[in-house]
Amino acid sequence: MVVFHSKADAQAAASAFTGKVTPLYGGNVDSFCVGKAGCQVTHAVSDRFLYVSESGLTGASASKPDALSGAAGHAAESYVLSSLLKIEQNS
């Protein structure tokens, strides 16, 4: 999640979003979805927040998106959105 100064800034960043996320990794942590087919990325804006979800593969095939992985990504996105809405209502 990225917090911007304004809703307009968050919307501008979302408009420019190319659909790629570079995860932090190194040491004993493997890269996640770097250079792998089938990973799915979604993003959305809520007020001044831009949030992104990236879901990897649940099976051995890396050639196409995986329905279970996509459903998990959307579920995580929904949870984040509901949490942001609660934060906004309480501010």
ZATIVO-459031 format. One record per residue (C-alpha): residue in one letter; residue number from 1; x negated, y negated, z negated. Coordinates in pm, whole numbers, plus 32768, in hexadecimal, padded with zeros to 4 digits. Layout:
<nodes>
<r: A, k: NUM, px: X, py: Y, pz: Z>
...
</nodes>
This chain:
<nodes>
<r: M, k: 1, px: 8000, py: 8000, pz: 8000>
<r: V, k: 2, px: 7F89, py: 7EA2, pz: 804F>
<r: V, k: 3, px: 800D, py: 7D6C, pz: 7F9F>
<r: F, k: 4, px: 8012, py: 7C2A, pz: 8068>
<r: H, k: 5, px: 804A, py: 7AC1, pz: 8000>
<r: S, k: 6, px: 8194, py: 7AB0, pz: 80BA>
<r: K, k: 7, px: 8297, py: 7B83, pz: 816A>
<r: A, k: 8, px: 8231, py: 7ADF, pz: 82B4>
<r: D, k: 9, px: 80C8, py: 7B50, pz: 8281>
<r: A, k: 10, px: 813A, py: 7CB5, pz: 8239>
<r: Q, k: 11, px: 8218, py: 7CB6, pz: 836D>
<r: A, k: 12, px: 80FD, py: 7C30, pz: 8447>
<r: A, k: 13, px: 8016, py: 7D44, pz: 83CB>
<r: A, k: 14, px: 8123, py: 7E4A, pz: 840B>
<r: S, k: 15, px: 8152, py: 7DC7, pz: 856D>
<r: A, k: 16, px: 7FDD, py: 7DE5, pz: 85AD>
<r: F, k: 17, px: 7FC6, py: 7F40, pz: 8510>
<r: T, k: 18, px: 7F37, py: 8038, pz: 860C>
<r: G, k: 19, px: 7F9F, py: 8174, pz: 8557>
<r: K, k: 20, px: 7E4A, py: 81DA, pz: 84DC>
<r: V, k: 21, px: 7DD7, py: 81E7, pz: 8374>
<r: T, k: 22, px: 7C6F, py: 8223, pz: 8310>
<r: P, k: 23, px: 7C63, py: 82D9, pz: 81C3>
<r: L, k: 24, px: 7B4D, py: 82B1, pz: 80C9>
<r: Y, k: 25, px: 7A84, py: 83F0, pz: 80AF>
<r: G, k: 26, px: 7928, py: 8471, pz: 8073>
<r: G, k: 27, px: 785F, py: 8542, pz: 7F84>
<r: N, k: 28, px: 792D, py: 8674, pz: 7F2C>
<r: V, k: 29, px: 7A6D, py: 85EA, pz: 7FC5>
<r: D, k: 30, px: 7ABF, py: 864E, pz: 8129>
<r: S, k: 31, px: 7B51, py: 855B, pz: 8223>
<r: F, k: 32, px: 7CC9, py: 8567, pz: 8248>
<r: C, k: 33, px: 7D5D, py: 855B, pz: 83A6>
<r: V, k: 34, px: 7C25, py: 84B9, pz: 8439>
<r: G, k: 35, px: 7C11, py: 8526, pz: 85A3>
<r: K, k: 36, px: 7D22, py: 862A, pz: 8574>
<r: A, k: 37, px: 7E54, py: 864A, pz: 8650>
<r: G, k: 38, px: 7FA5, py: 867A, pz: 85AE>
<r: C, k: 39, px: 7F82, py: 8586, pz: 848C>
<r: Q, k: 40, px: 80A3, py: 8494, pz: 846D>
<r: V, k: 41, px: 8095, py: 8329, pz: 83FC>
<r: T, k: 42, px: 81C0, py: 8252, pz: 83A1>
<r: H, k: 43, px: 81C8, py: 80EF, pz: 831F>
<r: A, k: 44, px: 82C8, py: 7FF2, pz: 82A9>
<r: V, k: 45, px: 82E6, py: 7E9E, pz: 8202>
<r: S, k: 46, px: 83A7, py: 7E44, pz: 80CB>
<r: D, k: 47, px: 838B, py: 7CD7, pz: 806A>
<r: R, k: 48, px: 8215, py: 7C8D, pz: 8057>
<r: F, k: 49, px: 81B0, py: 7DFC, pz: 8049>
<r: L, k: 50, px: 8138, py: 7ECC, pz: 816F>
<r: Y, k: 51, px: 8131, py: 803C, pz: 8121>
<r: V, k: 52, px: 80A8, py: 8156, pz: 81F2>
<r: S, k: 53, px: 80CE, py: 82CD, pz: 81D3>
<r: E, k: 54, px: 7FF6, py: 83CB, pz: 8285>
<r: S, k: 55, px: 8050, py: 8538, pz: 827C>
<r: G, k: 56, px: 7F6B, py: 8652, pz: 82E2>
<r: L, k: 57, px: 7FAC, py: 87AD, pz: 835C>
<r: T, k: 58, px: 8044, py: 88C7, pz: 8292>
<r: G, k: 59, px: 7FEC, py: 89DB, pz: 8388>
<r: A, k: 60, px: 7EBE, py: 8A4A, pz: 8449>
<r: S, k: 61, px: 7F1F, py: 89A3, pz: 8592>
<r: A, k: 62, px: 7E8A, py: 884A, pz: 85C3>
<r: S, k: 63, px: 7F18, py: 8814, pz: 871D>
<r: K, k: 64, px: 806C, py: 8781, pz: 86CA>
<r: P, k: 65, px: 8129, py: 86D7, pz: 85AF>
<r: D, k: 66, px: 81B1, py: 87BA, pz: 84A4>
<r: A, k: 67, px: 831E, py: 8791, pz: 8431>
<r: L, k: 68, px: 82D6, py: 87DF, pz: 82C2>
<r: S, k: 69, px: 81B4, py: 86EB, pz: 82BC>
<r: G, k: 70, px: 828B, py: 85DC, pz: 835C>
<r: A, k: 71, px: 83A2, py: 8615, pz: 8261>
<r: A, k: 72, px: 82A9, py: 85F5, pz: 8142>
<r: G, k: 73, px: 8225, py: 84AD, pz: 81D0>
<r: H, k: 74, px: 8384, py: 841E, pz: 81F1>
<r: A, k: 75, px: 83DE, py: 848F, pz: 8090>
<r: A, k: 76, px: 82A9, py: 83E1, pz: 8005>
<r: E, k: 77, px: 8300, py: 82A8, pz: 80CA>
<r: S, k: 78, px: 8463, py: 82AA, pz: 803E>
<r: Y, k: 79, px: 83E0, py: 82CB, pz: 7EDC>
<r: V, k: 80, px: 82F2, py: 81A6, pz: 7F0B>
<r: L, k: 81, px: 8408, py: 80D0, pz: 7F9F>
<r: S, k: 82, px: 84F3, py: 8118, pz: 7E7B>
<r: S, k: 83, px: 83DB, py: 80C5, pz: 7D87>
<r: L, k: 84, px: 8392, py: 7F7C, pz: 7E3A>
<r: L, k: 85, px: 8500, py: 7F1D, pz: 7E37>
<r: K, k: 86, px: 850D, py: 7F57, pz: 7CBD>
<r: I, k: 87, px: 83D8, py: 7E7D, pz: 7C90>
<r: E, k: 88, px: 8471, py: 7D69, pz: 7D64>
<r: Q, k: 89, px: 85BA, py: 7D76, pz: 7CA3>
<r: N, k: 90, px: 8502, py: 7D56, pz: 7B56>
<r: S, k: 91, px: 8423, py: 7C34, pz: 7BC0>
</nodes>
